[in-house]
Amino acid sequence: MKKVSAKTLILGAFLESVGASFIWPINTIFIHNYLHKSLAVAGIVLFFNSILTFLGNYLGGKLFDRWGGHKTIIISTLIGLLALVGLIFDHGWPAYPILLPILGFGVGSAFTVINSFAAQIDDVDRYKLFNGIYMGTNLGNAIGTALGGYIAGVQMTLVFVANFFFLILFFLLVIFGYNNREVAVKNGMENEVRRRKTKLQSGVGLIALFLAASWLAYSQWSSNISAHLTNLGIPVSRYSLLWTINAVVIVLVLPLINRLVESKAWFKQIQIPLGVVLFIAAFASIINAKVYLAFVIGMIVLTLGETLVYPGIPAMVSESTPKSEAGRYQSLLSMSSTFARAIGPLVGGLIVEHSSYNLLYLVAIAVLAVSLVILHFGHRKLLVKN
């Protein structure tokens, strides 16, 4: 049977993200406006969705190492499909808050498997491969969010039908194109693998902490900053346009980054730290900002940083950890990202509620500055242990 390839991983990331992005942008609106529940209740539902996604990240990686990716991703996708079938026929209350987290579990597990497979492929440069997966994911998000709002305006049931359609396409790709790759452990090396497994934890743990810190700051752009723009009299449609700009910049810039990765060995050394510096610059650019153009510039700078940091981290970790434990390490990265995205809006909201948006930006800058130190020590430990 043909083993999973870089191209099928990128295509799978695209199909899964198109389907998922039909739902996630309208979750709060749907719970509040269609199900007539408070924003607090909507927040609780989304919190449980994040918790189940977190568990999906964990189990996806654990089962990847134990069962292999093919069986794990088939089961993960089936769980998501069953949840969607339920949502198509009943997306009222309490079906929605029950089935949405189950869907999150399946999608979260499948996403970890995609990254774990990528960590085992030696046919292409891993930085280039993870860049491709990230671009496929964001291109899918751009298409899904653009279509999702229109479809929801026609009929809400069609949103779940559209998600189901793309997840079925992903499922077919999984069945025929996501077969396991052989990962051999040389004779006499098993004890060495176990030893490395223990010693690598601190380095990967620090990288996961760095990733969580960066997402804690980044998540403010997808949550609290939206409220700030509306307070300034900037319409929601203009805020949505920022994320269109985000997707366009990602699609345009990542091919250029791929060329740098291939031709400039030094670029990998500065890629992630440079991305964090751009994150800091993005927050600095919107301190005291009152006009929309400032947020456009901030988003462009933020996105440039994003294209350097988020595909680079799993690639860096995959090059410094055993392929036989790819699921374990990639799930740790997925879990740290999911956790930070879940609590980031709450932490930011509390800061704004008790102080101001400017303080939120300054705190984000401080967190990112500290994350650079964490990244330095984490990367150094990875290099030493490798």
C-alpha positions as a Markdown table, in Angstrom:
| # | Residue | x | y | z |
|---|---|---|---|---|
| 1 | Met | 0.0 | 0.0 | 0.0 |
| 2 | Lys | 1.2 | 3.5 | -0.8 |
| 3 | Lys | 2.5 | 5.4 | 2.2 |
| 4 | Val | 1.3 | 8.8 | 3.2 |
| 5 | Ser | 3.1 | 11.6 | 1.3 |
| 6 | Ala | 3.7 | 15.3 | 1.8 |
| 7 | Lys | 1.2 | 16.2 | -0.8 |
| 8 | Thr | -1.6 | 14.1 | 0.7 |
| 9 | Leu | -0.9 | 15.6 | 4.2 |
| 10 | Ile | -1.2 | 19.2 | 2.8 |
| 11 | Leu | -4.4 | 18.3 | 0.9 |
| 12 | Gly | -5.8 | 16.7 | 4.0 |
| 13 | Ala | -5.0 | 19.7 | 6.1 |
| 14 | Phe | -6.8 | 21.9 | 3.5 |
| 15 | Leu | -10.0 | 19.7 | 3.4 |
| 16 | Glu | -10.2 | 19.4 | 7.1 |
| 17 | Ser | -9.8 | 23.1 | 7.7 |
| 18 | Val | -12.4 | 24.1 | 5.1 |
| 19 | Gly | -15.0 | 21.9 | 6.8 |
| 20 | Ala | -14.1 | 23.1 | 10.3 |
| 21 | Ser | -14.1 | 26.7 | 9.4 |
| 22 | Phe | -17.7 | 26.6 | 8.3 |
| 23 | Ile | -18.7 | 26.3 | 12.0 |
| 24 | Trp | -16.1 | 27.9 | 14.3 |
| 25 | Pro | -16.6 | 31.6 | 13.3 |
| 26 | Ile | -20.3 | 31.4 | 13.9 |
| 27 | Asn | -20.4 | 29.5 | 17.2 |
| 28 | Thr | -21.0 | 32.4 | 19.5 |
| 29 | Ile | -23.5 | 34.0 | 17.1 |
| 30 | Phe | -25.4 | 30.7 | 16.7 |
| 31 | Ile | -25.6 | 30.0 | 20.4 |
| 32 | His | -26.6 | 33.6 | 21.3 |
| 33 | Asn | -28.8 | 34.6 | 18.4 |
| 34 | Tyr | -30.3 | 31.3 | 17.2 |
| 35 | Leu | -30.4 | 29.2 | 20.5 |
| 36 | His | -31.2 | 32.4 | 22.6 |
| 37 | Lys | -28.6 | 31.7 | 25.2 |
| 38 | Ser | -26.4 | 34.3 | 27.0 |
| 39 | Leu | -22.9 | 35.1 | 26.0 |
| 40 | Ala | -21.7 | 33.5 | 29.3 |
| 41 | Val | -23.4 | 30.2 | 28.3 |
| 42 | Ala | -21.8 | 30.5 | 24.8 |
| 43 | Gly | -18.4 | 30.9 | 26.5 |
| 44 | Ile | -19.0 | 27.8 | 28.6 |
| 45 | Val | -19.9 | 25.8 | 25.5 |
| 46 | Leu | -16.8 | 26.9 | 23.7 |
| 47 | Phe | -14.7 | 26.2 | 26.8 |
| 48 | Phe | -15.9 | 22.6 | 26.8 |
| 49 | Asn | -15.2 | 22.4 | 23.1 |
| 50 | Ser | -11.6 | 23.5 | 23.7 |
| 51 | Ile | -11.3 | 20.9 | 26.5 |
| 52 | Leu | -12.4 | 18.1 | 24.2 |
| 53 | Thr | -10.2 | 19.4 | 21.4 |
| 54 | Phe | -7.3 | 19.4 | 23.9 |
| 55 | Leu | -8.1 | 15.7 | 24.8 |
| 56 | Gly | -8.3 | 14.9 | 21.1 |
| 57 | Asn | -4.8 | 16.4 | 20.6 |
| 58 | Tyr | -3.5 | 14.2 | 23.5 |
| 59 | Leu | -5.2 | 10.9 | 22.5 |
| 60 | Gly | -4.4 | 11.5 | 18.8 |
| 61 | Gly | -0.7 | 11.6 | 19.5 |
| 62 | Lys | -0.8 | 8.7 | 22.0 |
| 63 | Leu | -2.7 | 6.4 | 19.7 |
| 64 | Phe | -0.5 | 7.5 | 16.7 |
| 65 | Asp | 2.5 | 6.0 | 18.5 |
| 66 | Arg | 0.7 | 2.9 | 19.7 |
| 67 | Trp | -1.6 | 2.0 | 16.7 |
| 68 | Gly | -0.1 | 4.0 | 13.9 |
| 69 | Gly | -1.6 | 7.0 | 12.1 |
| 70 | His | -3.8 | 5.2 | 9.6 |
| 71 | Lys | -6.1 | 3.6 | 12.2 |
| 72 | Thr | -6.0 | 6.6 | 14.5 |
| 73 | Ile | -7.0 | 9.1 | 11.9 |
| 74 | Ile | -9.8 | 6.9 | 10.6 |
| 75 | Ile | -11.3 | 6.6 | 14.1 |
| 76 | Ser | -10.8 | 10.3 | 14.7 |
| 77 | Thr | -12.5 | 11.3 | 11.5 |
| 78 | Leu | -15.4 | 8.9 | 12.1 |
| 79 | Ile | -16.1 | 10.5 | 15.4 |
| 80 | Gly | -16.2 | 13.9 | 13.8 |
| 81 | Leu | -18.5 | 12.6 | 11.0 |
| 82 | Leu | -20.9 | 11.0 | 13.5 |
| 83 | Ala | -21.1 | 14.3 | 15.5 |
| 84 | Leu | -21.9 | 16.1 | 12.3 |
| 85 | Val | -24.7 | 13.7 | 11.3 |
| 86 | Gly | -26.2 | 14.4 | 14.7 |
| 87 | Leu | -25.8 | 18.2 | 14.2 |
| 88 | Ile | -27.4 | 18.0 | 10.7 |
| 89 | Phe | -30.6 | 16.5 | 12.2 |
| 90 | Asp | -30.6 | 18.2 | 15.5 |
| 91 | His | -28.6 | 21.4 | 16.2 |
| 92 | Gly | -30.9 | 22.7 | 18.9 |
| 93 | Trp | -30.5 | 22.8 | 22.6 |
| 94 | Pro | -29.0 | 20.7 | 24.3 |
| 95 | Ala | -27.8 | 18.7 | 21.2 |
| 96 | Tyr | -25.5 | 21.5 | 20.0 |
| 97 | Pro | -23.4 | 21.9 | 23.2 |
| 98 | Ile | -23.1 | 18.1 | 23.4 |
| 99 | Leu | -22.2 | 17.4 | 19.8 |
| 100 | Leu | -19.9 | 20.4 | 19.2 |
| 101 | Pro | -17.3 | 19.3 | 21.7 |
| 102 | Ile | -17.4 | 15.7 | 20.3 |
| 103 | Leu | -16.7 | 17.2 | 16.8 |
| 104 | Gly | -13.9 | 19.2 | 18.3 |
| 105 | Phe | -12.4 | 16.0 | 19.8 |
| 106 | Gly | -12.4 | 14.2 | 16.4 |
| 107 | Val | -10.9 | 17.2 | 14.5 |
| 108 | Gly | -8.3 | 17.9 | 17.2 |
| 109 | Ser | -7.2 | 14.3 | 17.2 |
| 110 | Ala | -7.0 | 14.2 | 13.3 |
| 111 | Phe | -5.0 | 17.4 | 13.2 |
| 112 | Thr | -2.4 | 16.0 | 15.6 |
| 113 | Val | -2.1 | 12.9 | 13.4 |
| 114 | Ile | -1.4 | 15.0 | 10.3 |
| 115 | Asn | 1.5 | 16.8 | 12.1 |
| 116 | Ser | 2.8 | 13.5 | 13.5 |
| 117 | Phe | 2.9 | 11.9 | 10.0 |
| 118 | Ala | 4.8 | 15.0 | 8.8 |
| 119 | Ala | 7.3 | 14.5 | 11.6 |
| 120 | Gln | 8.2 | 11.1 | 10.1 |
| 121 | Ile | 8.7 | 12.1 | 6.5 |
| 122 | Asp | 12.3 | 12.5 | 5.3 |
| 123 | Asp | 11.5 | 12.9 | 1.6 |
| 124 | Val | 11.3 | 16.7 | 1.9 |
| 125 | Asp | 12.6 | 19.4 | 4.2 |
| 126 | Arg | 10.4 | 19.3 | 7.2 |
| 127 | Tyr | 10.3 | 23.1 | 7.5 |
| 128 | Lys | 9.0 | 23.2 | 3.9 |
| 129 | Leu | 6.5 | 20.5 | 4.7 |
| 130 | Phe | 5.1 | 22.1 | 7.8 |
| 131 | Asn | 5.0 | 25.4 | 5.9 |
| 132 | Gly | 2.9 | 23.6 | 3.3 |
| 133 | Ile | 0.5 | 22.2 | 5.9 |
| 134 | Tyr | 0.1 | 25.6 | 7.5 |
| 135 | Met | -0.6 | 27.2 | 4.2 |
| 136 | Gly | -3.1 | 24.5 | 3.3 |
| 137 | Thr | -4.8 | 24.9 | 6.7 |
| 138 | Asn | -5.1 | 28.7 | 6.4 |
| 139 | Leu | -6.2 | 28.6 | 2.8 |
| 140 | Gly | -9.0 | 26.2 | 3.9 |
| 141 | Asn | -9.9 | 28.6 | 6.7 |
| 142 | Ala | -10.1 | 31.5 | 4.3 |
| 143 | Ile | -12.4 | 29.7 | 2.0 |
| 144 | Gly | -14.5 | 28.1 | 4.7 |
| 145 | Thr | -15.1 | 31.3 | 6.6 |
| 146 | Ala | -15.9 | 33.2 | 3.4 |
| 147 | Leu | -18.5 | 30.6 | 2.4 |
| 148 | Gly | -19.7 | 29.9 | 5.9 |
| 149 | Gly | -21.3 | 33.3 | 6.6 |
| 150 | Tyr | -23.1 | 33.2 | 3.2 |
| 151 | Ile | -24.4 | 29.6 | 3.8 |
| 152 | Ala | -25.5 | 30.4 | 7.3 |
| 153 | Gly | -27.5 | 33.3 | 5.9 |
| 154 | Val | -29.4 | 30.9 | 3.6 |
| 155 | Gln | -30.1 | 28.1 | 6.1 |
| 156 | Met | -28.1 | 27.1 | 9.2 |
| 157 | Thr | -28.5 | 23.3 | 8.5 |
| 158 | Leu | -26.5 | 23.8 | 5.3 |
| 159 | Val | -23.5 | 24.9 | 7.4 |
| 160 | Phe | -23.3 | 21.4 | 9.0 |
| 161 | Val | -24.1 | 19.7 | 5.6 |
| 162 | Ala | -21.1 | 21.6 | 4.0 |
| 163 | Asn | -18.8 | 20.7 | 6.9 |
| 164 | Phe | -19.9 | 17.0 | 6.5 |
| 165 | Phe | -19.2 | 17.1 | 2.8 |
| 166 | Phe | -15.6 | 18.3 | 3.2 |
| 167 | Leu | -15.0 | 15.9 | 6.1 |
| 168 | Ile | -16.2 | 13.0 | 3.9 |
| 169 | Leu | -13.7 | 14.1 | 1.2 |
| 170 | Phe | -11.1 | 14.1 | 3.9 |
| 171 | Phe | -12.2 | 10.7 | 5.2 |
| 172 | Leu | -11.9 | 9.2 | 1.7 |
| 173 | Leu | -8.4 | 10.7 | 1.4 |
| 174 | Val | -7.5 | 9.2 | 4.8 |
| 175 | Ile | -8.7 | 5.7 | 3.9 |
| 176 | Phe | -6.7 | 5.5 | 0.6 |
| 177 | Gly | -3.8 | 8.0 | 1.2 |
| 178 | Tyr | -2.9 | 8.0 | 4.9 |
| 179 | Asn | -1.2 | 4.6 | 5.2 |
| 180 | Asn | 1.5 | 4.2 | 7.8 |
| 181 | Arg | 5.1 | 4.9 | 7.2 |
| 182 | Glu | 7.6 | 2.3 | 8.5 |
| 183 | Val | 9.7 | 3.7 | 11.4 |
| 184 | Ala | 12.5 | 1.4 | 12.1 |
| 185 | Val | 14.4 | 1.3 | 15.4 |
| 186 | Lys | 17.9 | -0.2 | 14.9 |
| 187 | Asn | 18.8 | -3.3 | 16.9 |
| 188 | Gly | 20.4 | -2.5 | 20.2 |
| 189 | Met | 19.1 | 1.1 | 20.2 |
| 190 | Glu | 15.9 | 0.6 | 22.2 |
| 191 | Asn | 17.5 | 1.6 | 25.5 |
| 192 | Glu | 18.9 | 4.6 | 23.8 |
| 193 | Val | 15.5 | 5.7 | 22.6 |
| 194 | Arg | 14.1 | 5.3 | 26.1 |
| 195 | Arg | 16.9 | 7.3 | 27.5 |
| 196 | Arg | 16.4 | 10.1 | 25.0 |
| 197 | Lys | 12.7 | 10.1 | 25.6 |
| 198 | Thr | 13.3 | 11.0 | 29.3 |
| 199 | Lys | 16.0 | 13.6 | 28.6 |
| 200 | Leu | 14.1 | 15.3 | 25.7 |
| 201 | Gln | 11.1 | 16.2 | 27.8 |
| 202 | Ser | 12.6 | 19.3 | 29.3 |
| 203 | Gly | 13.6 | 20.8 | 26.0 |
| 204 | Val | 10.3 | 20.0 | 24.3 |
| 205 | Gly | 8.5 | 21.1 | 27.4 |
| 206 | Leu | 10.1 | 24.5 | 27.2 |
| 207 | Ile | 9.3 | 24.8 | 23.5 |
| 208 | Ala | 5.6 | 23.9 | 24.3 |
| 209 | Leu | 5.6 | 26.6 | 27.0 |
| 210 | Phe | 7.0 | 29.1 | 24.4 |
| 211 | Leu | 4.3 | 28.1 | 22.0 |
| 212 | Ala | 1.6 | 28.5 | 24.6 |
| 213 | Ala | 2.9 | 32.0 | 25.6 |
| 214 | Ser | 2.9 | 33.1 | 21.9 |
| 215 | Trp | -0.6 | 31.9 | 21.4 |
| 216 | Leu | -1.7 | 33.6 | 24.6 |
| 217 | Ala | -0.7 | 36.9 | 23.0 |
| 218 | Tyr | -1.8 | 36.1 | 19.5 |
| 219 | Ser | -5.3 | 35.1 | 20.5 |
| 220 | Gln | -6.1 | 38.6 | 21.5 |
| 221 | Trp | -6.4 | 39.5 | 17.9 |
| 222 | Ser | -9.1 | 37.0 | 17.3 |
| 223 | Ser | -11.0 | 37.9 | 20.5 |
| 224 | Asn | -10.6 | 41.1 | 22.5 |
| 225 | Ile | -9.3 | 43.3 | 19.7 |
| 226 | Ser | -12.5 | 42.8 | 17.8 |
| 227 | Ala | -14.5 | 44.4 | 20.6 |
| 228 | His | -12.0 | 47.3 | 20.7 |
| 229 | Leu | -12.5 | 48.0 | 17.0 |
| 230 | Thr | -16.3 | 48.1 | 17.4 |
| 231 | Asn | -15.8 | 50.5 | 20.4 |
| 232 | Leu | -13.9 | 52.8 | 18.1 |
| 233 | Gly | -16.8 | 52.8 | 15.7 |
| 234 | Ile | -15.2 | 50.4 | 13.1 |
| 235 | Pro | -17.8 | 48.0 | 11.7 |
| 236 | Val | -17.5 | 44.2 | 12.2 |
| 237 | Ser | -17.2 | 43.8 | 8.4 |
| 238 | Arg | -13.9 | 45.8 | 8.6 |
| 239 | Tyr | -12.7 | 43.5 | 11.4 |
| 240 | Ser | -13.5 | 40.5 | 9.3 |
| 241 | Leu | -11.5 | 42.0 | 6.5 |
| 242 | Leu | -8.4 | 41.9 | 8.7 |
| 243 | Trp | -8.6 | 38.1 | 8.7 |
| 244 | Thr | -9.0 | 38.1 | 4.9 |
| 245 | Ile | -5.8 | 40.1 | 4.8 |
| 246 | Asn | -4.2 | 37.5 | 7.2 |
| 247 | Ala | -5.1 | 34.6 | 4.8 |
| 248 | Val | -3.8 | 36.5 | 1.7 |
| 249 | Val | -0.5 | 37.4 | 3.3 |
| 250 | Ile | 0.0 | 33.8 | 4.5 |
| 251 | Val | -0.6 | 32.4 | 1.0 |
| 252 | Leu | 1.7 | 34.9 | -0.6 |
| 253 | Val | 4.5 | 34.8 | 1.9 |
| 254 | Leu | 4.9 | 31.1 | 2.7 |
| 255 | Pro | 6.2 | 30.2 | -0.8 |
| 256 | Leu | 8.9 | 32.8 | -0.3 |
| 257 | Ile | 9.8 | 31.4 | 3.1 |
| 258 | Asn | 10.0 | 27.9 | 1.5 |
| 259 | Arg | 12.7 | 29.3 | -0.9 |
| 260 | Leu | 14.6 | 30.8 | 2.0 |
| 261 | Val | 14.4 | 27.5 | 3.9 |
| 262 | Glu | 15.8 | 25.6 | 0.9 |
| 263 | Ser | 18.5 | 27.9 | -0.1 |
| 264 | Lys | 19.7 | 29.7 | 3.1 |
| 265 | Ala | 20.8 | 27.4 | 6.0 |
| 266 | Trp | 21.1 | 30.4 | 8.4 |
| 267 | Phe | 17.4 | 31.3 | 7.9 |
| 268 | Lys | 16.2 | 28.4 | 10.0 |
| 269 | Gln | 18.3 | 29.7 | 12.9 |
| 270 | Ile | 16.6 | 33.1 | 12.9 |
| 271 | Gln | 13.1 | 32.2 | 11.6 |
| 272 | Ile | 11.3 | 31.7 | 14.8 |
| 273 | Pro | 12.9 | 34.5 | 16.9 |
| 274 | Leu | 12.4 | 36.9 | 14.0 |
| 275 | Gly | 8.7 | 35.9 | 14.0 |
| 276 | Val | 8.3 | 36.7 | 17.7 |
| 277 | Val | 10.0 | 40.1 | 17.2 |
| 278 | Leu | 7.4 | 40.8 | 14.5 |
| 279 | Phe | 4.6 | 39.8 | 17.0 |
| 280 | Ile | 6.0 | 42.3 | 19.4 |
| 281 | Ala | 6.1 | 45.0 | 16.7 |
| 282 | Ala | 2.5 | 44.2 | 15.8 |
| 283 | Phe | 1.2 | 44.9 | 19.3 |
| 284 | Ala | 3.5 | 48.0 | 19.6 |
| 285 | Ser | 2.0 | 49.4 | 16.4 |
| 286 | Ile | -1.6 | 49.5 | 17.8 |
| 287 | Ile | -0.8 | 51.1 | 21.2 |
| 288 | Asn | -3.1 | 54.3 | 21.3 |
| 289 | Ala | -4.3 | 53.4 | 17.8 |
| 290 | Lys | -7.6 | 55.0 | 16.8 |
| 291 | Val | -7.7 | 54.6 | 13.0 |
| 292 | Tyr | -8.4 | 51.4 | 11.0 |
| 293 | Leu | -5.2 | 51.7 | 9.0 |
| 294 | Ala | -3.1 | 51.1 | 12.2 |
| 295 | Phe | -4.8 | 47.8 | 12.7 |
| 296 | Val | -4.3 | 46.8 | 9.1 |
| 297 | Ile | -0.6 | 47.5 | 9.4 |
| 298 | Gly | -0.6 | 45.6 | 12.7 |
| 299 | Met | -2.3 | 42.6 | 11.2 |
| 300 | Ile | 0.2 | 42.5 | 8.3 |
| 301 | Val | 3.1 | 42.5 | 10.7 |
| 302 | Leu | 1.4 | 40.0 | 12.9 |
| 303 | Thr | 0.8 | 37.6 | 10.0 |
| 304 | Leu | 4.4 | 37.9 | 8.8 |
| 305 | Gly | 5.4 | 36.8 | 12.3 |
| 306 | Glu | 2.9 | 34.0 | 12.2 |
| 307 | Thr | 4.2 | 32.5 | 9.0 |
| 308 | Leu | 7.7 | 32.3 | 10.6 |
| 309 | Val | 6.7 | 30.9 | 14.1 |
| 310 | Tyr | 3.8 | 28.5 | 13.8 |
| 311 | Pro | 5.0 | 26.2 | 11.0 |
| 312 | Gly | 8.6 | 26.4 | 12.3 |
| 313 | Ile | 8.0 | 25.1 | 15.8 |
| 314 | Pro | 6.7 | 21.6 | 14.9 |
| 315 | Ala | 9.4 | 21.3 | 12.2 |
| 316 | Met | 12.1 | 22.2 | 14.7 |
| 317 | Val | 10.8 | 19.7 | 17.3 |
| 318 | Ser | 10.4 | 17.0 | 14.7 |
| 319 | Glu | 14.1 | 17.3 | 13.7 |
| 320 | Ser | 15.2 | 16.9 | 17.3 |
| 321 | Thr | 13.0 | 14.0 | 18.5 |
| 322 | Pro | 12.7 | 10.3 | 17.6 |
| 323 | Lys | 10.3 | 9.6 | 14.7 |
| 324 | Ser | 9.0 | 6.6 | 16.7 |
| 325 | Glu | 7.6 | 9.1 | 19.2 |
| 326 | Ala | 6.3 | 11.7 | 16.7 |
| 327 | Gly | 2.8 | 11.4 | 18.1 |
| 328 | Arg | 3.8 | 12.1 | 21.6 |
| 329 | Tyr | 5.8 | 15.3 | 20.8 |
| 330 | Gln | 3.4 | 16.7 | 18.2 |
| 331 | Ser | 0.5 | 16.2 | 20.5 |
| 332 | Leu | 2.3 | 18.1 | 23.2 |
| 333 | Leu | 2.6 | 21.1 | 20.8 |
| 334 | Ser | -1.0 | 20.8 | 19.7 |
| 335 | Met | -2.2 | 20.7 | 23.4 |
| 336 | Ser | -0.2 | 23.7 | 24.4 |
| 337 | Ser | -1.7 | 25.7 | 21.5 |
| 338 | Thr | -5.2 | 24.6 | 22.2 |
| 339 | Phe | -4.9 | 25.4 | 25.9 |
| 340 | Ala | -3.5 | 28.9 | 25.2 |
| 341 | Arg | -6.2 | 29.7 | 22.6 |
| 342 | Ala | -8.9 | 28.6 | 25.2 |
| 343 | Ile | -7.7 | 30.8 | 28.1 |
| 344 | Gly | -6.2 | 33.7 | 26.1 |
| 345 | Pro | -9.5 | 35.6 | 25.5 |
| 346 | Leu | -10.4 | 35.2 | 29.1 |
| 347 | Val | -7.1 | 36.5 | 30.4 |
| 348 | Gly | -7.1 | 39.4 | 28.0 |
| 349 | Gly | -10.8 | 40.2 | 28.8 |
| 350 | Leu | -9.9 | 40.4 | 32.5 |
| 351 | Ile | -7.0 | 42.8 | 31.8 |
| 352 | Val | -9.2 | 45.1 | 29.7 |
| 353 | Glu | -12.0 | 45.0 | 32.2 |
| 354 | His | -9.8 | 46.1 | 35.1 |
| 355 | Ser | -7.6 | 48.5 | 33.1 |
| 356 | Ser | -7.3 | 49.2 | 29.4 |
| 357 | Tyr | -6.4 | 47.9 | 26.0 |
| 358 | Asn | -3.1 | 49.6 | 26.1 |
| 359 | Leu | -2.2 | 47.6 | 29.2 |
| 360 | Leu | -3.3 | 44.5 | 27.4 |
| 361 | Tyr | -0.9 | 45.3 | 24.5 |
| 362 | Leu | 2.0 | 46.0 | 26.9 |
| 363 | Val | 1.3 | 42.7 | 28.8 |
| 364 | Ala | 1.3 | 40.8 | 25.5 |
| 365 | Ile | 4.6 | 42.4 | 24.5 |
| 366 | Ala | 6.1 | 41.4 | 27.9 |
| 367 | Val | 4.8 | 37.8 | 27.5 |
| 368 | Leu | 6.3 | 37.6 | 24.1 |
| 369 | Ala | 9.6 | 39.0 | 25.3 |
| 370 | Val | 9.7 | 36.3 | 28.0 |
| 371 | Ser | 8.8 | 33.7 | 25.5 |
| 372 | Leu | 12.0 | 34.6 | 23.5 |
| 373 | Val | 14.0 | 33.6 | 26.5 |
| 374 | Ile | 12.1 | 30.4 | 27.0 |
| 375 | Leu | 12.6 | 29.6 | 23.2 |
| 376 | His | 16.4 | 30.2 | 23.6 |
| 377 | Phe | 16.8 | 27.7 | 26.4 |
| 378 | Gly | 14.4 | 25.2 | 25.0 |
| 379 | His | 16.1 | 25.2 | 21.6 |
| 380 | Arg | 19.5 | 24.9 | 23.3 |
| 381 | Lys | 18.3 | 21.9 | 25.3 |
| 382 | Leu | 17.0 | 20.2 | 22.1 |
| 383 | Leu | 20.3 | 20.7 | 20.3 |
| 384 | Val | 22.3 | 19.3 | 23.3 |
| 385 | Lys | 20.0 | 16.2 | 23.7 |
| 386 | Asn | 19.9 | 15.6 | 20.0 |
